[in-house]
Amino acid sequence: MSYQGKKNIPKITSDRLLIKGGRIVNDDQSFHADIYMEDGLIKQIGDNLIVPGGVKTIEANGKMVIPGGIDIHTHFQMPYRGTTTVDDFNQGSKAALAGGTTMIVDHVIPEPGTSLMEAYDQWRQWADEKTCCDYSLHVDITHWNDSVKQEVDNLIKEKGVNSFHVYMAYKDYYQMSNSELYEVFTFLAERGGIAQVHAENGEIIAEEQARMLQMGITGPEGHVLSRPEELEAEAVFRAITIASQTNCPLYVTRVMSKSAADIISQARKKGNVVFGEPITASLGTDGTHYWSKNWAKAASFVTSPPLSPDPTTPDYLNTLLSSGDLSVTGSAHCTFSVAQKAIGKDDFTQIPEGVNGVEERMALIWDKAVTTGKMDENMFVAVTSTNAAKILNLYPRKGRIAVGSDADLVIWDTDSIRTITAKTHNSAAEYNVFEGMELRGAPLVVICQGKIVLEDGNLHATSGVGRFIPCSPFPDFAYKRVKARKQLAVLRAVPRGMYDGPVSEFSMSRGGTPSASARTSPTKQPVRNLHQSGFSLAGNPAPCGPPTPDDVPIRPAGRRIVVPPGGRSNITSLS
Amino acid sequence: MQIPAPHANTKGIKFLLKSKVKTAFSCCSLNERLLIKGGRVVNDDQSFYADVYIEDGLIKQVGENLVVPGGVKVIEANGRMVIPGGIDVNTCLMKPFLGTQPVDDFLQGTKAAIAGGTTMIIDHVTPQPEDSLLEAFERWQEAADKKACCDYSLHVDIPQWNESVKYELELLVQEKGVNSFQVYMAYKDVYQMTDSQLYEAFSFLKQLGAVVLVHAENGDLIAQEQRKILGMGITGPEGHPLSRPEELEAEAVFRAITLGNRVNCPVYITKVMSKSAADTITQARRKGSVVFGEPITASLATDGSHYWSKNWAKAAAYVTSPPLSPDPTTPDHLHTLLACGDLQVVGSSHCAYSTSQKAVGKDDFTLIPEGTNGVEERMSFVWDKAVAMGKMDENQFVAVTSTNAAKIFNLYPRKGRIAVGSDADIVIWDPDSVKTITAKLQQSASEYNIFEGLECRGAPAMVLSQGRVVYEDGNLQTQQGTGRFIPRKPFPDYAYQRVKFRNQVKNKQGVTRGIYDGPVYDVIPTPKYITPAPSAKTSPTSHQPPPIRNLHQSNFSLSGAQIDDNVPRRSGHRIVAPPGGRSNITSLG
């Protein structure tokens, strides 16, 4: 890939590193071993490794060595009405590295009506210029037609994208109808893509927003009032239904509420292939802040689906994450300055949506789930990196410490305690939604592409070293089951004798839609369909006249029974 | 009206003759006086031994040792159960299909109802899109007044949503005595409403105090599945359940309940056909939603395995929507939920089409007219499968077959209860009678009975409608046209009491804050960000750029009008710093 050509960083090839005395924690087991890295890859794992001289050695002193985090959901440098989010790929990936995340997956958001491929190229260009860690891309499908289909196909086959995001909210903009969702899911299931959904019922939200504004509620509290968690749960339920019909793996982005999480966990218990992604914000804070008297603070929490005002939500989501009912964590990091948020100062529907979280993600999960005893360290690795790598089909290159894997590692300090504040965070945003929160657990050393990028609290990130990591379709983690089900789910017709009993004649005199409509209806079809069939056993029903729709109005409105010349056969005899 | 099929015709004539002969013997004046002696009166709350005295079609006295005038006809109940007559909340006796009518009209259908112990039906008025609701309602009322043999009331289906419909709904509620309206989430491009329309319809009907009935199936997905299944070459009746899996029913039920919760409006799910739909209702009730579920005779007594029958006509007879679930444990599960109160009422959704009518869809299952029988079998099956199995007691039996329906639709206690002042719609129930269901012996005119061959315990021994004996020992003595339209008032307490309290509690208030006076980013509406489709739709979502004037039109004074407001802006962003500097309202940290 292009990274071979990007050797403008002279040290990368000669970077040899040895981590001594660490405890390696993968998602399946933990063990004590040394790790030797060369050329950005893990070359050896074990005790008493034989390594070349002059290798830089890091003493881990028995601390945990985990695969670098994968933040599966970011919005860096996202254009928004002529501006962009304040964290670009440089700033954002720096924040990621500072938090122990060595790979991000950003969302490409083409404007409805524009080319997916162009947007993808644009994002690639932005990211290649600036990212400090490896990245991958999801592409959002914001409209649906044949040319989009073609582009999706190309993206999967040639561009290394295997996950596509669709919206059930943002009425008249990104939102897709159920039929479109069905088609998208069907298409993705054939091509081996993952269908990601933004699950909220956009139609009801639109109604509720209008109602809130009418009631004079214009502040950020209107955001959460108009998007109650029920609407999230409803959409999740619907998305799961559609995915199950089309036999397509489903990935629900931003699980923000208990009820949405419950729906996912119920569906998983019924066997649906569905993955839920809670984000840093929903795992760490709640929606009570929307009622803050400080407008700017309240507005900084605005994201969709909104944070739930129920303060027990974070704890609950952490529990489901620990039990495996929710699979991966993202940050949905999408930061706007206060001035940008203030676009919506008189109308909450205009507030740009997004919260921070890329930097805090790993520490927050450690603090809320591992130190509280909900989750063990292996599960911690699973939800912060391994599962994401599996869904993206990057495993075991990413998400695992093994020989041959990329040398993206974190030495995790379980005892460090930090207080989160906007003054010291690496994001450019003025507000941090976790402000004042004390978190236990932090990365001590971060190694990205075999190079030390964080040591002793100092970040040595280099802009532009991040490589695009292509994802291939049909990830086993999602598709193995789907493939097996496809073979089982073949539907068969019942072989029957032809029905040769009487067929009621009908006229469209009264019951039919009076208006001449071009609609095609599954329940009512034009009359000719019946006569066009190549139906032979019952003989020609011609005695009733030439079967053209034109002659129908001539017939009396009453019904007529056509008795076939051969009489009734016993296939339809009444019993 | 349509001429019924020949065989139905002869049957009908025979019947008319028979009942005329009967009436010659038994005096049938309206002020007939009747005394039911020695029965056990079973209401939904209690059972007790008492005599019931009936005069002028009303229950005048309930108790022991009643003082009654002489010459009263006495019916000896001999300790048998005396229950309120059944109310069938869902029949379609005039639902047009491509210009034809079901074979059971109001006469045939109500006769079948009475033969099964049901003394009141609520029929669905099903206007076509673009039809006037009011005219359709009057057409139904006229037909029913001529033909119905028992009291009836009418639901009105809303085939589409627009302003004129609103006006008609108001009229129907306020002047015509209709308090329940059905909306459809299925039948794409015909009756189906979008979520926005449903939201508006729910909001509007709630203001009127009506009960919203929902046909819950996801029509968009059904249309897709139908296309797929026809494309696979499956054209027989098995395509019907294959294209309408129960998940789609459960999904729509969930969505309907969500809408009901948002609008704070009672929701009534018609035709609960599957376990998952019923479970969704159960869970919602646990969370406090005001939602009612109506399983029907078919879903309570049979299952969808028959769609795979080799006999096309038999398979087609089961076609109804939502379809019967192929899962054979469904009826049992639904009975359990009915017994514990998670489902409230039993309808029949009786809509009988002849085999020749069903055969319209012989080459394409999507054209098969939908509907099954069940008005006659309804009460017996609930008895047989729930009471006789020990799932349900007799009081709950009365509740689900009659009382709850009367409460939800605001007929209580006139209907659904044996009490002084209530209508004398009474059934003497024989729990021991055993019969085998067969199309040969049924009252309905359809050739197929989907319960064919099932043995069923429990049947009415005698049925009184409006204080007259209309069924006794297997003989019907009905009179065409005696059925009255029973108007219903809006805001039934059973559904609306909780809603009213929630209305008061749920008033939302904004936060009072100082005005934000920090910097504001200027939005430049570049053409790139405007939805390409020229749409007249208005969207309140955040991503659509507001016209630029919104920002400047605000009477926002602290930062003052900018001198360059009318100067075209460059595409970069501009921070407007207020002259007074930042106030601490927006201070960081």
HADDOCK unambig.tbl for C-alpha pairs under 7 A between the chains (distance, minus, plus):
assign (segid A and resid 81 and name CA) (segid B and resid 523 and name CA) 6.47 0.50 0.50
assign (segid A and resid 81 and name CA) (segid B and resid 524 and name CA) 6.76 0.50 0.50
assign (segid A and resid 81 and name CA) (segid B and resid 525 and name CA) 6.71 0.50 0.50
assign (segid A and resid 81 and name CA) (segid B and resid 529 and name CA) 6.58 0.50 0.50
assign (segid A and resid 82 and name CA) (segid B and resid 524 and name CA) 6.28 0.50 0.50
assign (segid A and resid 82 and name CA) (segid B and resid 571 and name CA) 6.98 0.50 0.50
assign (segid A and resid 83 and name CA) (segid B and resid 573 and name CA) 6.79 0.50 0.50
assign (segid A and resid 111 and name CA) (segid B and resid 529 and name CA) 6.85 0.50 0.50
assign (segid A and resid 112 and name CA) (segid B and resid 531 and name CA) 6.51 0.50 0.50
assign (segid A and resid 113 and name CA) (segid B and resid 532 and name CA) 6.07 0.50 0.50
assign (segid A and resid 170 and name CA) (segid B and resid 541 and name CA) 5.69 0.50 0.50
assign (segid A and resid 171 and name CA) (segid B and resid 539 and name CA) 6.58 0.50 0.50
assign (segid A and resid 171 and name CA) (segid B and resid 541 and name CA) 6.70 0.50 0.50
assign (segid A and resid 172 and name CA) (segid B and resid 539 and name CA) 6.34 0.50 0.50
assign (segid A and resid 173 and name CA) (segid B and resid 531 and name CA) 6.59 0.50 0.50
assign (segid A and resid 178 and name CA) (segid B and resid 220 and name CA) 5.92 0.50 0.50
assign (segid A and resid 178 and name CA) (segid B and resid 221 and name CA) 6.71 0.50 0.50
assign (segid A and resid 179 and name CA) (segid B and resid 220 and name CA) 5.39 0.50 0.50
assign (segid A and resid 179 and name CA) (segid B and resid 221 and name CA) 6.16 0.50 0.50
assign (segid A and resid 179 and name CA) (segid B and resid 224 and name CA) 6.93 0.50 0.50
assign (segid A and resid 182 and name CA) (segid B and resid 221 and name CA) 6.98 0.50 0.50
assign (segid A and resid 203 and name CA) (segid B and resid 195 and name CA) 5.91 0.50 0.50
assign (segid A and resid 203 and name CA) (segid B and resid 196 and name CA) 5.30 0.50 0.50
assign (segid A and resid 204 and name CA) (segid B and resid 195 and name CA) 6.61 0.50 0.50
assign (segid A and resid 204 and name CA) (segid B and resid 196 and name CA) 6.06 0.50 0.50
assign (segid A and resid 204 and name CA) (segid B and resid 199 and name CA) 6.82 0.50 0.50
assign (segid A and resid 206 and name CA) (segid B and resid 540 and name CA) 5.87 0.50 0.50
assign (segid A and resid 206 and name CA) (segid B and resid 541 and name CA) 6.63 0.50 0.50
assign (segid A and resid 207 and name CA) (segid B and resid 196 and name CA) 6.92 0.50 0.50
assign (segid A and resid 209 and name CA) (segid B and resid 540 and name CA) 6.73 0.50 0.50
assign (segid A and resid 210 and name CA) (segid B and resid 540 and name CA) 6.80 0.50 0.50
assign (segid A and resid 217 and name CA) (segid B and resid 509 and name CA) 6.92 0.50 0.50
assign (segid A and resid 217 and name CA) (segid B and resid 510 and name CA) 4.84 0.50 0.50
assign (segid A and resid 219 and name CA) (segid B and resid 510 and name CA) 6.94 0.50 0.50
assign (segid A and resid 221 and name CA) (segid B and resid 510 and name CA) 6.85 0.50 0.50
assign (segid A and resid 230 and name CA) (segid B and resid 258 and name CA) 6.38 0.50 0.50
assign (segid A and resid 231 and name CA) (segid B and resid 258 and name CA) 6.91 0.50 0.50
assign (segid A and resid 234 and name CA) (segid B and resid 254 and name CA) 6.60 0.50 0.50
assign (segid A and resid 234 and name CA) (segid B and resid 255 and name CA) 5.84 0.50 0.50
assign (segid A and resid 234 and name CA) (segid B and resid 258 and name CA) 6.71 0.50 0.50
assign (segid A and resid 237 and name CA) (segid B and resid 251 and name CA) 6.53 0.50 0.50
assign (segid A and resid 238 and name CA) (segid B and resid 251 and name CA) 5.79 0.50 0.50
assign (segid A and resid 241 and name CA) (segid B and resid 247 and name CA) 6.30 0.50 0.50
assign (segid A and resid 241 and name CA) (segid B and resid 248 and name CA) 6.81 0.50 0.50
assign (segid A and resid 241 and name CA) (segid B and resid 251 and name CA) 6.70 0.50 0.50
assign (segid A and resid 291 and name CA) (segid B and resid 511 and name CA) 6.24 0.50 0.50
assign (segid A and resid 293 and name CA) (segid B and resid 513 and name CA) 5.34 0.50 0.50
assign (segid A and resid 294 and name CA) (segid B and resid 585 and name CA) 5.72 0.50 0.50
assign (segid A and resid 294 and name CA) (segid B and resid 586 and name CA) 6.00 0.50 0.50
assign (segid A and resid 295 and name CA) (segid B and resid 516 and name CA) 6.32 0.50 0.50
assign (segid A and resid 295 and name CA) (segid B and resid 586 and name CA) 6.68 0.50 0.50
assign (segid A and resid 296 and name CA) (segid B and resid 586 and name CA) 5.58 0.50 0.50
assign (segid A and resid 339 and name CA) (segid B and resid 519 and name CA) 4.93 0.50 0.50
assign (segid A and resid 339 and name CA) (segid B and resid 520 and name CA) 4.34 0.50 0.50
assign (segid A and resid 339 and name CA) (segid B and resid 521 and name CA) 4.93 0.50 0.50
assign (segid A and resid 340 and name CA) (segid B and resid 520 and name CA) 6.31 0.50 0.50
assign (segid A and resid 340 and name CA) (segid B and resid 521 and name CA) 4.87 0.50 0.50
assign (segid A and resid 342 and name CA) (segid B and resid 520 and name CA) 5.10 0.50 0.50
assign (segid A and resid 342 and name CA) (segid B and resid 521 and name CA) 6.64 0.50 0.50
assign (segid A and resid 343 and name CA) (segid B and resid 520 and name CA) 5.97 0.50 0.50
assign (segid A and resid 343 and name CA) (segid B and resid 521 and name CA) 5.92 0.50 0.50
assign (segid A and resid 345 and name CA) (segid B and resid 516 and name CA) 6.73 0.50 0.50
assign (segid A and resid 349 and name CA) (segid B and resid 540 and name CA) 6.67 0.50 0.50
assign (segid A and resid 349 and name CA) (segid B and resid 541 and name CA) 5.87 0.50 0.50
assign (segid A and resid 349 and name CA) (segid B and resid 542 and name CA) 4.60 0.50 0.50
assign (segid A and resid 350 and name CA) (segid B and resid 542 and name CA) 4.51 0.50 0.50
assign (segid A and resid 351 and name CA) (segid B and resid 542 and name CA) 6.65 0.50 0.50
assign (segid A and resid 352 and name CA) (segid B and resid 542 and name CA) 7.00 0.50 0.50
assign (segid A and resid 430 and name CA) (segid B and resid 588 and name CA) 6.83 0.50 0.50
assign (segid A and resid 431 and name CA) (segid B and resid 588 and name CA) 6.85 0.50 0.50
assign (segid A and resid 492 and name CA) (segid B and resid 234 and name CA) 6.98 0.50 0.50
assign (segid A and resid 493 and name CA) (segid B and resid 234 and name CA) 4.90 0.50 0.50
assign (segid A and resid 494 and name CA) (segid B and resid 308 and name CA) 6.22 0.50 0.50
assign (segid A and resid 496 and name CA) (segid B and resid 310 and name CA) 5.38 0.50 0.50
assign (segid A and resid 499 and name CA) (segid B and resid 312 and name CA) 6.26 0.50 0.50
assign (segid A and resid 499 and name CA) (segid B and resid 362 and name CA) 6.66 0.50 0.50
assign (segid A and resid 501 and name CA) (segid B and resid 356 and name CA) 7.00 0.50 0.50
assign (segid A and resid 502 and name CA) (segid B and resid 356 and name CA) 4.93 0.50 0.50
assign (segid A and resid 503 and name CA) (segid B and resid 356 and name CA) 4.20 0.50 0.50
assign (segid A and resid 503 and name CA) (segid B and resid 357 and name CA) 6.21 0.50 0.50
assign (segid A and resid 503 and name CA) (segid B and resid 359 and name CA) 5.18 0.50 0.50
assign (segid A and resid 503 and name CA) (segid B and resid 360 and name CA) 5.99 0.50 0.50
assign (segid A and resid 504 and name CA) (segid B and resid 356 and name CA) 4.69 0.50 0.50
assign (segid A and resid 504 and name CA) (segid B and resid 357 and name CA) 4.74 0.50 0.50
assign (segid A and resid 504 and name CA) (segid B and resid 359 and name CA) 6.88 0.50 0.50
assign (segid A and resid 504 and name CA) (segid B and resid 360 and name CA) 6.36 0.50 0.50
assign (segid A and resid 506 and name CA) (segid B and resid 98 and name CA) 6.15 0.50 0.50
assign (segid A and resid 506 and name CA) (segid B and resid 99 and name CA) 6.22 0.50 0.50
assign (segid A and resid 506 and name CA) (segid B and resid 100 and name CA) 6.51 0.50 0.50
assign (segid A and resid 507 and name CA) (segid B and resid 98 and name CA) 6.41 0.50 0.50
assign (segid A and resid 507 and name CA) (segid B and resid 99 and name CA) 5.69 0.50 0.50
assign (segid A and resid 508 and name CA) (segid B and resid 98 and name CA) 5.61 0.50 0.50
assign (segid A and resid 508 and name CA) (segid B and resid 99 and name CA) 5.49 0.50 0.50
assign (segid A and resid 509 and name CA) (segid B and resid 99 and name CA) 5.91 0.50 0.50
assign (segid A and resid 510 and name CA) (segid B and resid 99 and name CA) 5.14 0.50 0.50
assign (segid A and resid 511 and name CA) (segid B and resid 96 and name CA) 5.49 0.50 0.50
assign (segid A and resid 511 and name CA) (segid B and resid 97 and name CA) 5.98 0.50 0.50
assign (segid A and resid 511 and name CA) (segid B and resid 98 and name CA) 4.87 0.50 0.50
assign (segid A and resid 511 and name CA) (segid B and resid 99 and name CA) 4.06 0.50 0.50
assign (segid A and resid 512 and name CA) (segid B and resid 98 and name CA) 5.42 0.50 0.50
assign (segid A and resid 512 and name CA) (segid B and resid 99 and name CA) 6.42 0.50 0.50
assign (segid A and resid 513 and name CA) (segid B and resid 128 and name CA) 6.28 0.50 0.50
assign (segid A and resid 513 and name CA) (segid B and resid 129 and name CA) 6.57 0.50 0.50
assign (segid A and resid 519 and name CA) (segid B and resid 189 and name CA) 6.46 0.50 0.50
assign (segid A and resid 521 and name CA) (segid B and resid 188 and name CA) 6.87 0.50 0.50
assign (segid A and resid 521 and name CA) (segid B and resid 189 and name CA) 6.14 0.50 0.50
assign (segid A and resid 521 and name CA) (segid B and resid 190 and name CA) 6.58 0.50 0.50
assign (segid A and resid 522 and name CA) (segid B and resid 223 and name CA) 6.87 0.50 0.50
assign (segid A and resid 522 and name CA) (segid B and resid 366 and name CA) 5.80 0.50 0.50
assign (segid A and resid 523 and name CA) (segid B and resid 366 and name CA) 5.66 0.50 0.50
assign (segid A and resid 523 and name CA) (segid B and resid 367 and name CA) 5.39 0.50 0.50
assign (segid A and resid 524 and name CA) (segid B and resid 367 and name CA) 6.38 0.50 0.50
assign (segid A and resid 558 and name CA) (segid B and resid 2 and name CA) 5.82 0.50 0.50
assign (segid A and resid 558 and name CA) (segid B and resid 3 and name CA) 6.64 0.50 0.50
assign (segid A and resid 559 and name CA) (segid B and resid 100 and name CA) 6.65 0.50 0.50
assign (segid A and resid 571 and name CA) (segid B and resid 311 and name CA) 5.93 0.50 0.50
assign (segid A and resid 572 and name CA) (segid B and resid 311 and name CA) 6.15 0.50 0.50
assign (segid A and resid 572 and name CA) (segid B and resid 312 and name CA) 6.78 0.50 0.50
assign (segid A and resid 572 and name CA) (segid B and resid 313 and name CA) 5.70 0.50 0.50
assign (segid A and resid 574 and name CA) (segid B and resid 447 and name CA) 6.89 0.50 0.50
